[in-house]
């Protein structure tokens, strides 16, 4: 996200811009985030996973959200947002107790 923000900030407005951000969040193995990035509450939305895993997952997702917010804010600051096509694509991967039915 930081690299994308720097590219956006220094981009010549004469040329078109293509940025492909391939985030690897949030996949297993769940990794604890830095203390200041942790959710300030216990999460319970993982459908059967432990409370610790849910909170870690939630914190990882929160960091991803913040990164995307930084990129979109940089686009807005450069007046590029209204002419930007932004796609969010998932691999649809269910993890452990995740269920992708009827998808494979």
C-alpha positions as CSV (number, residue, x, y, z in Angstrom):
1,X,0.0,0.0,0.0
2,X,2.8,2.4,0.9
3,X,4.5,1.8,-2.4
4,X,1.3,2.3,-4.3
5,X,0.7,5.6,-2.5
6,X,4.2,6.8,-3.4
7,X,3.6,5.9,-7.0
8,X,0.3,7.8,-7.1
9,X,1.8,10.8,-5.4
10,X,4.7,11.1,-7.9
11,X,2.9,10.0,-11.0
12,X,3.0,12.3,-14.0
13,X,-0.6,13.3,-14.7
14,X,0.3,13.2,-18.5
15,X,0.4,9.4,-18.6
16,X,-2.2,6.8,-17.7
17,X,-1.6,4.9,-14.5
18,X,-2.0,1.1,-13.9
19,X,-1.5,-0.3,-10.4
20,X,-2.1,-4.0,-9.6
21,X,-2.1,-4.6,-5.9
22,X,-2.0,-8.3,-5.1
23,X,-2.6,-8.4,-1.4
24,X,-2.1,-11.8,0.2
25,X,-4.3,-10.9,3.2
26,X,-6.1,-12.5,4.8
27,X,-4.9,-16.1,4.3
28,X,-3.7,-18.7,6.6
29,X,-1.4,-18.9,8.4
30,X,-2.9,-16.2,10.4
31,X,-0.2,-13.9,11.6
32,X,-0.5,-11.6,14.5
33,X,-0.3,-7.9,13.5
34,X,1.7,-5.2,15.3
35,X,0.3,-4.2,18.7
36,X,-0.9,-0.8,17.4
37,X,-2.8,-2.4,14.6
38,X,-4.7,-5.0,16.7
39,X,-8.4,-4.7,17.1
40,X,-9.3,-3.1,20.4
41,X,-11.9,-5.8,21.0
42,X,-12.3,-9.6,20.7
43,X,-13.8,-10.6,17.4
44,X,-16.3,-13.5,17.1
45,X,-17.2,-13.9,13.5
46,X,-15.1,-16.8,12.2
47,X,-17.8,-19.5,12.3
48,X,-16.3,-21.9,14.8
49,X,-12.6,-20.9,14.9
50,X,-11.1,-20.0,18.2
51,X,-11.7,-16.5,19.6
52,X,-7.9,-15.8,19.3
53,X,-8.0,-16.8,15.6
54,X,-11.0,-14.7,15.0
55,X,-9.4,-11.6,16.6
56,X,-6.2,-12.2,14.6
57,X,-8.2,-12.6,11.4
58,X,-10.1,-9.4,12.1
59,X,-6.9,-7.5,12.9
60,X,-5.4,-8.7,9.6
61,X,-8.5,-7.6,7.7
62,X,-8.4,-4.3,9.4
63,X,-4.8,-3.7,8.3
64,X,-5.9,-4.6,4.7
65,X,-8.8,-2.1,4.9
66,X,-6.4,0.6,6.2
67,X,-4.1,0.0,3.3
68,X,-6.9,0.2,0.7
69,X,-8.1,3.4,2.4
70,X,-4.6,4.9,2.0
71,X,-4.5,4.1,-1.7
72,X,-8.0,5.5,-2.4
73,X,-7.2,8.6,-0.3
74,X,-4.0,9.2,-2.4
75,X,-6.1,8.8,-5.6
76,X,-8.6,11.4,-4.3
77,X,-5.8,13.8,-3.3
78,X,-4.4,13.7,-6.8
79,X,-8.0,14.1,-8.3
80,X,-7.7,10.7,-9.9
81,X,-10.5,8.9,-8.1
82,X,-13.3,9.9,-10.4
83,X,-11.5,8.5,-13.4
84,X,-10.3,5.3,-11.7
85,X,-11.6,1.8,-12.1
86,X,-11.0,-0.1,-8.9
87,X,-11.6,-3.9,-8.9
88,X,-11.6,-6.1,-5.8
89,X,-11.2,-9.8,-6.6
90,X,-11.1,-12.7,-4.2
91,X,-9.9,-16.2,-4.7
92,X,-13.0,-17.4,-2.9
93,X,-11.0,-19.6,-0.6
94,X,-12.8,-21.0,2.4
95,X,-10.4,-21.7,5.3
96,X,-10.8,-24.5,7.7
97,X,-14.5,-24.1,8.7
98,X,-15.1,-21.9,5.7
99,X,-17.7,-23.2,3.3
100,X,-17.7,-22.2,-0.4
101,X,-20.7,-24.3,-1.4
102,X,-21.8,-24.5,-4.2
103,X,-18.6,-23.1,-5.5
104,X,-15.4,-25.1,-5.9
